[in-house]
Amino acid sequence: MPKRALLIYNPTARKAPTLERLQAAASGVAGWEIGIELTAAGGHATELARDARANGHDVVFACGGDGTINEVANGLAGGTTALAVVRGGTANVWAKEIGAPKDPAKALRLLTEGEMRTVDLGKAGERYFLLMAGVGYDAATVRELASGLKQRLGAAAYIIAGFHQARRYRASSVDLRVDGEQLPLELYWLMLGNTRNYGGLLNLAHMARVDDGKLELLVLSRGGIFRFAWLALWALFKRHQQLRDVTHRSITSLGIDAPGLPVQVDGEFLGETPMDFAIAPGALRVIVPRGRRTPLFSR
């Protein structure tokens, strides 16, 4: 009896392969029965993944952007059904982090040629995230980003929206609860990294490991275009944690009681604080290329 996989396809994702190409690729994997379901609205991928998990599928592929992958991860968290990816969407951060093949046929062949790993998930309120969560400046940018602009311009849309947001967003005085201790500071932008890369551009959380039971906390106390440029320059040399305006820690839990700060997870707007954040160790099984050496994994 063949093993079963489901491919969840977001047809509106930027740069996603055609349905016909996916169907052809799915038919070429020996020993596997691969179904394809198309998403119809936000949250639909989570429902499809949850159903696949309940029905005993071995693997669920997410074909779309990081938002689609996030939805599928939320449907699979805590179960034994593994997540795999076919590239599509704007940033493809997880696909780049693990070195997933760009060709859909090669990506689907990871069912027989890849290896299984167990990874952590972050949690923002009741929402899981695979990559990172952001509070403040970048979440405000995501909240105001028009979906039409994102569809047309891709990653450039974030740069344009981020530039405009940098001119008007202001820092807030907050008391963070970090692993049970109070940490008062100015918060312009807070990032919690479960993986290393931010937006497919820089490894802002370069010390993060996706299987170490920790999140990398970075807090920038002041913003502005020139300060971001300086941060990016130092990040290229993995020294940005040493900057005066940056607070860095490896943590397991974080609480923000201050109201009204915007929150995003994996590039999708989630809501506003107050909110609690935590790590969920070993919450997700994933399929990655076999034998790939990457500091993303500690083991």
Secondary structure, DSSP 8 states (H G I E B T S, - for coil): --EEEEEEE-TTSTT---HHHHHHHHTT-TTEEEEEEE--STTHHHHHHHHHHHTT-SEEEEEE-HHHHHHHHHHHTTSS-EEEEEE-SS--HHHHHHT--SSHHHHHTHHHHSEEEEEEEEEETTEEESSEEEEEHHHHHHHH--HHHHHHHTHHHHHHHHHHHHTT---EEEEEEETTEEEEEEESEEEEESSS-BTTTB-TTTT--TTSS-EEEEEES---HHHHHHHHHHHHTT-GGGSTTEEEEEESEEEE-STT-EEEETTEEEEESSEEEEEEEEEEEEEE-TT---TT---
